[in-house]
Amino acid sequence: MSELNQQEKKLRKQEQDLIFREMSQPISRIIKSQRKHIKKLEIEEKSEQNDKLKNQD
């Protein structure tokens, strides 16, 4: 009986771990894509600033 309880606890723990992993995965993807977008915007902004500086000369 106690062995069955231990196995059940183990399985529940594994299930919770899987659920957590599945839930956290999309969040990390979203964060990655946002970082890429931010970098892209920063690069565009720098190039615009450079263009303005070049035009001033």
Secondary structure, 3 states (H helix, E strand, C coil): CHHHHHHHHHHHHHHHHHHHHHHHHHHHHHHHHHHHHHHHHHHHHHHHHHHHHHHHC
